[in-house]
Amino acid sequence: MHYLQQGLFVLSAGLAIFLFAKKAGQIKRNILLGRDANFSDRSGERWKNLFLLAFGQKKMFQNPMVAVLHFIIYAGFLIINIEVLEIFLDGILGTHRLFLPVLGSFYTFLINSFELLALGVLITCVIFLTRRYGIKVKRLVSRDLTGWPKSDATIILVTEIVLMSLFLTMNAADRSLQLQGVEGYHETGGFIVSNYLVSAFSTWSSTSLIVLERTCWWLHILGIFAFLNYLPWSKHLHIILAFPNAYFARLETPGKITNMPSVQNEVLYAMQPELAPTDAAAPGKFGAKDVMDLTWKNLLDAYSCTECGRCSSQCPANLTGKALSPRKIMMATRDRLEMVGENINKNGSFVPDGKTLLHDFITVEELRACTTCNACVEACPVSISPLEIIIDMRRALIMEDSNAPQEWNSMFSNVENNFAPWKFSPDDRDAWVNS
């Protein structure tokens, strides 16, 4: 029976790790479908961003209460994994509380720390559910967060509550078995939270307690394996990708719009033809119509988005009722990228499916509503940039499809002919002073 449990555990762990690795590989492939972009400069600043934005969650503390609650869940996820490591090794080796003989009294201190974190995570998840369904915080119930995205957050919060409850119940049953002197359940001392549950099991037989402890143990670790494989399909993938995304954050002056080298070269060659290489070819395309036209960093942004809505809550276009929601831009990009990935999985390489990110997932109305104010980028906790995607798609609309409002076309014409948006020649530009 003992070896059967070990075998089942190894099989479950192997399957969970295999499925996660497979999906992770597909996500990496999808991200690398994007255009190349160089983010290898200024490594010192990048490491600083990693520690401040990802580990320290610097931007979250603009709202201290929410930041503290989020930090509790974040710390619980990172630190309680030490306890998961012990469970994992116990499952493989057929041991029970493997680290206890090695750590001695410090082991009890560690478990007590984990229990306090588990209790904190439990309370925080209840508060977050209340914010969503009781208080109904606006950015958590807005029109762009319906269906699956809304259910996704609820599933994660409920799963966290269940996992933490199983952990505390398992410890309470374990402690009860210790007090009964059952073989294999070594003395650890009382645990700071689960000790309050021990009295509820005082009348239970040792057999019932073993069944309860083992059931909680198995459900806890299987729940973690399931959670591991749910992550790549969920917005909570940011738990992993927030770190590389923060490292590769843009370091340019906030709001700086990157020029298109192909256009710059065309202008340069027109003004100085002698500089044009003999084999110069016309640019293949301008801007972005589909996910493959974006950079790999844009696609990493899409997978790193936690759909918190801070970008949309700060967007002036969104606040005035326009169709634009920066959060929806990121969600649509990820949805399209996943569709492209499924296409590649099915066909071996991408086969045109008659759809594009532009028009099928993101509308012209949304793109035109953007004021390029950079508020969405400033608000994002991990420096995701919906603005870059919007600008690239607007470039495609205007330069590829000649799709722009008449007012914009007039402005473009004035810039081209008069070097300014207004319909005055350069020589007459100050004439308004005398009018």
Buried (B, 14 or more C-beta within 10 A) or exposed (E): EEEEBBEEBEEBBEEBEEBBEEBBEBBEEBBEBBBEEEBEEEEEEBEBBBEEBBEBBBBBBEEEEBBEBBBBBBEBBEEBEEBBEBBBEBBEEEBBBBBBEEBEEEBBEBBBBBBBBBBBBBBBBEBBBEBBEEEEBEBBBBEBBEEEBBEBBEBBBEBBBBBBBBBBBBBBBBBBBBBBEBEEBEEBBEBBBBBEBBEEBEEBEBEEBBEBBEBBBBBBBBBBBBBBBBBBEBBBBBBBBBBBBBBBBBEEEEEEEEEBEEEEBBEEBEEEEEEEEEEEEEEEEBBBBBBBBBBBBBBBBBBBBBBBBBBBBBBBBBEEEBBBBBBBBBBBBBBBBBBBBEBBEEEEEEEEEEBBBBEBBBBBEBBBBBEEBBBBBBBBBBBBBBBBBBBBBBBBBBBBBEBBEEEEEEBEEBEEEBEEEEEBEEEEEEEEEEE
